[in-house]
Amino acid sequence: MRRFGLIGFPLGHSFSKRYFSEKFLRENIRDCTYDNFPLADISRLHDLLSEYDPEGLNVTIPYKSTVLNFLDRIDPEAVEVGAVNVISIKKPGGKRVLTGFNSDITGIIDTLTPVMNPQITGAIVLGSGGSSKAVCHVLKKLKIQYKLISRENKQGALTYQDLNPSIIANSQLIINTTPLGMYPETDSKPDIQYNLLGKDHILFDLVYNPEITAFLKMGQERGCTVLSGLKMLYSQAERSWEIWNNASE
């Protein structure tokens, strides 16, 4: 039996196990299983590998950046992003080799492409974690200027208190990369001035459980276009599957 799974902590919010279990059933893939592996400490990764011997892992909050220290190889684009959410595990010559990739990039591009237009010239990225790094990487590729927002004073980032009406007016795309609004804390949302939003704004939330978060609901009430994180989840999951089944990756 080929084993795959998800590492992170906590994992109660995740749909990945359900997605892959349904995929295996739908596509009559009988020799694979996908499990959640909640790790309270990323240093336990090697213990997990020894016990379960998986062929591939997905990585979620809070380990997308710290997991880089445990890998043997890293895809150049993931190095550029500084975050990994897919690990391919192979055993050439009997020795386990871990290679890191970032399929969030694919998921973000696939979600944004249908709504992109020349009028979108500015973006706000809420949060500065591993997912935020992938978002910023994609925005650079799309040549969209963006402002990074963090709760704390960080180099290259503004704080939520710095978000003024001018910045919001000139940022047609607002992307939430924080876990705010994620199940079970579904009432929480980023602290921005929602009254300044309008029909020209696009709100994209990487949180997918619930599908419509409090952040997106506030946007809907003001006529914004809203994008759920579910499309990104499905897209990055399929890219993960491609990586795990590609002998050269």
PLY file of the C-alpha trace (Angstrom):
ply
format ascii 1.0
element vertex 249
property float x
property float y
property float z
element edge 248
property int vertex1
property int vertex2
end_header
0.00 0.00 0.00
1.36 3.41 -1.00
0.99 5.90 1.84
0.61 9.68 1.62
-0.47 12.29 4.14
-0.50 15.75 5.62
1.72 17.19 8.34
0.95 20.33 10.33
-0.62 21.29 13.64
-3.48 21.33 14.31
-5.19 19.53 11.41
-8.86 19.62 12.40
-9.56 22.23 9.71
-8.06 20.29 6.81
-10.02 18.83 3.87
-6.96 17.18 2.31
-7.62 13.68 3.68
-11.21 13.81 2.45
-10.14 15.15 -0.94
-7.62 12.38 -1.58
-9.81 9.64 -0.11
-12.61 10.66 -2.48
-10.15 10.92 -5.37
-8.85 7.39 -4.76
-12.42 6.06 -4.62
-13.58 8.03 -7.68
-10.59 7.03 -9.81
-10.49 3.43 -8.56
-7.02 3.88 -7.06
-6.93 0.95 -4.67
-3.28 0.82 -3.65
-3.05 4.26 -1.96
-4.02 5.75 1.38
-3.86 9.33 2.69
-3.75 10.19 6.38
-3.43 13.18 8.67
-0.23 13.28 10.71
-0.56 16.06 13.30
2.93 17.02 14.47
3.14 19.22 17.54
6.86 19.56 16.78
8.39 19.46 13.29
11.47 17.76 14.75
9.36 14.58 14.94
9.23 14.37 11.14
11.96 11.73 10.89
10.18 9.58 13.49
7.03 9.77 11.39
8.95 8.76 8.26
10.43 5.75 10.02
7.11 4.62 11.45
4.82 5.10 8.41
7.24 5.15 5.44
5.15 7.52 3.26
5.95 8.25 -0.41
4.75 11.82 -0.17
3.52 14.45 2.23
1.67 17.73 2.10
2.74 20.43 4.55
0.45 23.00 6.15
0.47 25.57 8.96
2.83 26.18 10.73
5.64 24.25 9.00
5.77 25.46 5.38
8.98 27.42 6.03
10.61 25.49 8.89
10.32 22.18 7.01
13.01 23.39 4.58
15.62 22.52 7.22
14.64 18.84 7.06
14.86 18.36 3.28
17.64 16.93 1.13
16.63 18.78 -2.03
14.38 21.75 -2.78
12.86 22.71 -6.12
14.35 26.05 -7.29
10.96 27.81 -7.34
10.24 26.65 -3.79
13.66 27.99 -2.78
12.73 31.33 -4.31
9.43 31.37 -2.43
11.01 30.18 0.82
8.19 27.74 1.56
7.34 24.10 0.81
3.95 22.39 0.93
4.76 19.15 -0.93
7.44 16.60 -0.10
8.34 13.81 -2.49
10.03 10.88 -0.75
12.10 8.43 -2.78
14.67 5.79 -1.89
17.38 5.63 -4.53
19.84 2.96 -3.46
17.76 2.34 -0.35
18.45 5.76 1.17
15.46 8.02 1.86
15.65 11.35 -0.02
13.18 14.18 0.69
12.56 16.76 -2.03
10.43 19.85 -1.39
8.10 21.62 -3.82
5.49 24.38 -3.66
2.18 23.47 -5.29
0.49 26.50 -3.68
1.91 28.48 -6.61
-0.17 26.43 -9.06
-3.27 26.72 -6.88
-2.97 30.50 -6.56
-2.44 31.01 -10.29
-5.37 28.75 -11.19
-7.65 30.64 -8.78
-6.65 34.15 -9.86
-6.37 33.67 -13.64
-10.15 33.68 -14.40
-10.67 37.06 -12.68
-7.50 38.89 -13.69
-7.83 41.97 -15.89
-5.67 44.99 -16.81
-7.48 47.17 -14.24
-5.92 45.17 -11.39
-2.70 47.03 -10.71
-2.37 46.78 -6.93
-2.85 44.16 -4.23
-2.82 43.79 -0.46
-1.48 40.56 1.03
-2.69 39.95 4.58
-0.24 37.82 6.56
3.45 37.02 6.24
3.70 33.23 6.70
4.52 30.43 4.26
1.36 30.81 2.18
1.92 34.55 1.97
5.33 33.92 0.40
3.74 31.87 -2.38
1.13 34.59 -2.99
3.79 37.30 -3.23
5.78 35.14 -5.63
2.75 34.78 -7.93
1.95 38.51 -7.79
5.51 39.28 -8.86
5.11 36.89 -11.80
1.86 38.65 -12.72
3.63 42.04 -12.39
1.13 43.26 -9.79
2.44 45.67 -7.17
1.51 44.58 -3.67
1.74 45.66 -0.05
2.44 43.02 2.58
0.55 43.43 5.87
1.74 41.90 9.14
0.52 42.07 12.73
4.05 42.95 13.79
6.60 45.44 12.53
8.61 43.55 9.92
11.02 44.69 7.26
9.19 45.09 3.95
5.75 44.97 5.55
3.14 47.39 6.82
1.01 46.83 9.91
-2.78 46.74 9.89
-2.73 50.22 11.44
-0.94 51.48 8.32
-3.79 50.47 6.02
-5.36 53.79 5.03
-8.21 54.58 2.59
-5.75 55.41 -0.20
-4.02 52.02 -0.01
-7.35 50.15 0.00
-8.72 52.23 -2.87
-5.64 51.51 -4.99
-5.52 47.81 -4.21
-8.17 46.06 -6.26
-7.06 42.63 -5.04
-6.99 41.74 -1.33
-5.72 38.29 -0.35
-6.02 36.77 3.11
-3.22 34.29 3.84
-3.78 34.21 7.61
-5.75 31.44 9.38
-8.32 33.99 10.60
-11.83 32.68 9.94
-10.73 29.04 9.77
-12.91 26.42 11.45
-13.65 26.37 14.34
-12.97 30.14 14.82
-15.30 31.02 11.96
-16.29 34.48 13.27
-12.76 35.87 13.16
-11.51 37.94 10.22
-8.64 40.29 9.33
-8.90 43.73 10.91
-9.33 45.97 7.86
-11.78 48.77 7.01
-14.45 46.77 5.20
-16.59 49.88 4.72
-14.02 51.05 2.14
-14.56 48.02 -0.10
-16.68 48.14 -3.25
-17.60 46.34 -6.47
-14.15 46.92 -7.98
-12.45 44.88 -5.25
-11.64 41.17 -5.45
-11.27 39.30 -2.16
-9.41 35.98 -2.17
-9.24 33.90 1.01
-6.80 30.99 1.20
-8.92 29.59 4.06
-11.33 27.00 2.60
-13.09 25.72 5.73
-15.67 27.26 5.75
-15.94 27.87 2.02
-17.28 31.41 2.57
-15.39 32.93 5.50
-16.35 35.99 7.54
-13.78 37.92 5.44
-15.51 36.91 2.20
-18.99 37.56 3.63
-18.01 41.15 4.39
-16.85 41.49 0.80
-20.05 39.99 -0.60
-22.13 42.49 1.38
-20.25 45.30 -0.36
-20.49 43.90 -3.88
-16.94 42.56 -4.12
-15.95 39.57 -6.22
-14.98 36.82 -3.77
-12.76 33.78 -4.29
-12.84 30.81 -1.93
-9.74 28.82 -1.09
-11.40 25.59 -2.28
-10.29 25.96 -5.91
-6.75 26.51 -4.71
-6.98 23.43 -2.48
-8.13 21.22 -5.36
-5.56 22.61 -7.78
-2.58 22.33 -5.43
-3.70 18.82 -4.40
-3.70 17.65 -8.02
-0.26 19.20 -8.53
0.91 17.29 -5.43
-0.35 14.06 -6.98
1.56 14.82 -10.18
4.76 15.40 -8.21
4.42 12.18 -6.20
3.88 10.14 -9.36
6.59 11.73 -11.50
9.75 9.66 -11.40
11.90 12.70 -12.24
10.56 14.88 -9.38
0 1
1 2
2 3
3 4
4 5
5 6
6 7
7 8
8 9
9 10
10 11
11 12
12 13
13 14
14 15
15 16
16 17
17 18
18 19
19 20
20 21
21 22
22 23
23 24
24 25
25 26
26 27
27 28
28 29
29 30
30 31
31 32
32 33
33 34
34 35
35 36
36 37
37 38
38 39
39 40
40 41
41 42
42 43
43 44
44 45
45 46
46 47
47 48
48 49
49 50
50 51
51 52
52 53
53 54
54 55
55 56
56 57
57 58
58 59
59 60
60 61
61 62
62 63
63 64
64 65
65 66
66 67
67 68
68 69
69 70
70 71
71 72
72 73
73 74
74 75
75 76
76 77
77 78
78 79
79 80
80 81
81 82
82 83
83 84
84 85
85 86
86 87
87 88
88 89
89 90
90 91
91 92
92 93
93 94
94 95
95 96
96 97
97 98
98 99
99 100
100 101
101 102
102 103
103 104
104 105
105 106
106 107
107 108
108 109
109 110
110 111
111 112
112 113
113 114
114 115
115 116
116 117
117 118
118 119
119 120
120 121
121 122
122 123
123 124
124 125
125 126
126 127
127 128
128 129
129 130
130 131
131 132
132 133
133 134
134 135
135 136
136 137
137 138
138 139
139 140
140 141
141 142
142 143
143 144
144 145
145 146
146 147
147 148
148 149
149 150
150 151
151 152
152 153
153 154
154 155
155 156
156 157
157 158
158 159
159 160
160 161
161 162
162 163
163 164
164 165
165 166
166 167
167 168
168 169
169 170
170 171
171 172
172 173
173 174
174 175
175 176
176 177
177 178
178 179
179 180
180 181
181 182
182 183
183 184
184 185
185 186
186 187
187 188
188 189
189 190
190 191
191 192
192 193
193 194
194 195
195 196
196 197
197 198
198 199
199 200
200 201
201 202
202 203
203 204
204 205
205 206
206 207
207 208
208 209
209 210
210 211
211 212
212 213
213 214
214 215
215 216
216 217
217 218
218 219
219 220
220 221
221 222
222 223
223 224
224 225
225 226
226 227
227 228
228 229
229 230
230 231
231 232
232 233
233 234
234 235
235 236
236 237
237 238
238 239
239 240
240 241
241 242
242 243
243 244
244 245
245 246
246 247
247 248
